[in-house]
């Protein structure tokens, strides 16, 4: 059951001419959405910067009816709602003046995750794709989550590679959660939800999709994380507007440089030249600049090799023989060392546990090349 506050927030959101900045101003002054809705025009116009046109729709029944329908839609489709006054609201986005007063989302928002925004062209080249793959493969044992826009090209690659490396990923939509766009990414959206990620939108189910939505979506991507990475973009690409928002929010922006003759590197090169983004020199340095701490695996796939002391003469002798012969059976090792089987087996087990040798079927022993 949703809070009554959400009902009035959605109703206010539908009112023409209010916008996110004015809505947050009204809420701050009045204390709640319900109080804003029930306030007199005179009281609302007494707020600095709030005029007659801004408040003209407040209190109209049609908007409250629409809000009631939206609440029912969210309940039916397991869509969650969070307002900017709640602790679960994305903390970095909260500091942006034009951040949505209310968000709709499906999935899981973990406040402990370190979000990193990654954007780029819809016409991603192998160069950009390889960078995303290499970068995210280095972040498996971290607490990051990736933020992108579920668009084709770079966004899709970011979400796909995040899932591949078991990194939570969040998709910011340019339309309501009623629709997945592009439709070819419906399965990807489901996989994001199935792997502790989230789909987020500021739009209600009755908001129309327009070009303006995509520009507005970019401001949320820019504000959601303290860092933004631009993989590839042409002059005038959508990623350039995302960077402009990020610069305005005082975010750290990093751009992948490329050849001046490559169309989808020209935007990144321009951002670097104009000091709107730092140059990505290599992945190791980028990770350091992002202040991402890579944790050691709790259960490493390979244990560190135990050094053999000089007093373990029999261990060293057996290891030397197996190294020379490549592969030997238990009987062959016993013959070459003159060590009885009952004494030989514990030594071989030690060498195997230490990672020096491996035992194959038929009690064949050979050097462990993986160590």
Rosetta blueprint (number, residue, H / E / L):
1 X L
2 X L
3 X L
4 X H
5 X H
6 X H
7 X H
8 X H
9 X H
10 X H
11 X H
12 X H
13 X H
14 X H
15 X L
16 X L
17 X L
18 X L
19 X H
20 X H
21 X H
22 X H
23 X H
24 X H
25 X H
26 X H
27 X H
28 X H
29 X H
30 X H
31 X L
32 X L
33 X H
34 X H
35 X H
36 X H
37 X H
38 X H
39 X L
40 X L
41 X H
42 X H
43 X H
44 X H
45 X H
46 X L
47 X L
48 X L
49 X L
50 X L
51 X L
52 X H
53 X H
54 X H
55 X H
56 X L
57 X L
58 X L
59 X L
60 X L
61 X H
62 X H
63 X H
64 X H
65 X H
66 X H
67 X H
68 X H
69 X H
70 X H
71 X H
72 X H
73 X H
74 X H
75 X H
76 X H
77 X L
78 X L
79 X L
80 X E
81 X E
82 X E
83 X E
84 X L
85 X L
86 X L
87 X L
88 X L
89 X L
90 X L
91 X H
92 X H
93 X H
94 X H
95 X L
96 X L
97 X L
98 X L
99 X L
100 X L
101 X L
102 X E
103 X E
104 X E
105 X E
106 X E
107 X E
108 X L
109 X L
110 X L
111 X L
112 X L
113 X L
114 X E
115 X E
116 X E
117 X E
118 X E
119 X E
120 X L
121 X L
122 X L
123 X L
124 X L
125 X L
126 X H
127 X H
128 X H
129 X H
130 X H
131 X H
132 X H
133 X H
134 X H
135 X H
136 X H
137 X H
138 X L
139 X L
140 X L
141 X L
142 X L
143 X L
144 X E
145 X E
146 X E
147 X E
148 X E
149 X L
150 X L
151 X L
152 X L
153 X L
154 X H
155 X H
156 X H
157 X H
158 X H
159 X H
160 X H
161 X H
162 X H
163 X H
164 X H
165 X L
166 X L
167 X L
168 X L
169 X E
170 X E
171 X E
172 X E
173 X L
174 X L
175 X L
176 X L
177 X L
178 X L
179 X L
180 X L
181 X L
182 X L
183 X H
184 X H
185 X H
186 X H
187 X H
188 X H
189 X H
190 X H
191 X H
192 X H
193 X H
194 X H
195 X L
196 X L
197 X L
198 X E
199 X E
200 X E
201 X E
202 X L
203 X L
204 X L
205 X L
206 X L
207 X L
208 X L
209 X L
210 X L
211 X H
212 X H
213 X H
214 X H
215 X H
216 X H
217 X H
218 X H
219 X H
220 X H
221 X H
222 X H
223 X H
224 X H
225 X L
226 X L
227 X E
228 X E
229 X E
230 X E
231 X L
232 X L
233 X L
234 X L
235 X L
236 X L
237 X L
238 X H
239 X H
240 X H
241 X H
242 X H
243 X H
244 X H
245 X H
246 X H
247 X H
248 X H
249 X L
250 X L
251 X L
252 X E
253 X E
254 X E
255 X E
256 X L
257 X L
258 X L
259 X L
260 X L
261 X L
262 X L
263 X H
264 X H
265 X H
266 X H
267 X H
268 X H
269 X H
270 X H
271 X H
272 X H
273 X H
274 X L
275 X L
276 X L
277 X L
278 X E
279 X E
280 X L
281 X L
282 X L
283 X H
284 X H
285 X H
286 X H
287 X H
288 X H
289 X H
290 X L
291 X L
292 X L
293 X L
294 X L
295 X L
296 X L
297 X L
298 X L
299 X L
300 X L
301 X L
302 X L
303 X L
304 X L
305 X L
306 X L
307 X L
308 X L
309 X L
310 X L
311 X L
312 X L
313 X H
314 X H
315 X H
316 X H
317 X H
318 X H
319 X H
320 X H
321 X H
322 X H
323 X H
324 X H
325 X H
326 X L
327 X E
328 X E
329 X E
330 X H
331 X H
332 X H
333 X H
334 X H
335 X H
336 X H
337 X H
338 X L
339 X L
340 X L
341 X H
342 X H
343 X H
344 X H
345 X H
346 X H
347 X H
348 X H
349 X H
350 X H
351 X H
352 X H
353 X H
354 X L
355 X L
356 X L
357 X E
358 X E
359 X E
360 X E
361 X L
362 X L
363 X L
364 X E
365 X E
366 X E
367 X E
368 X L
369 X L
370 X L
371 X L
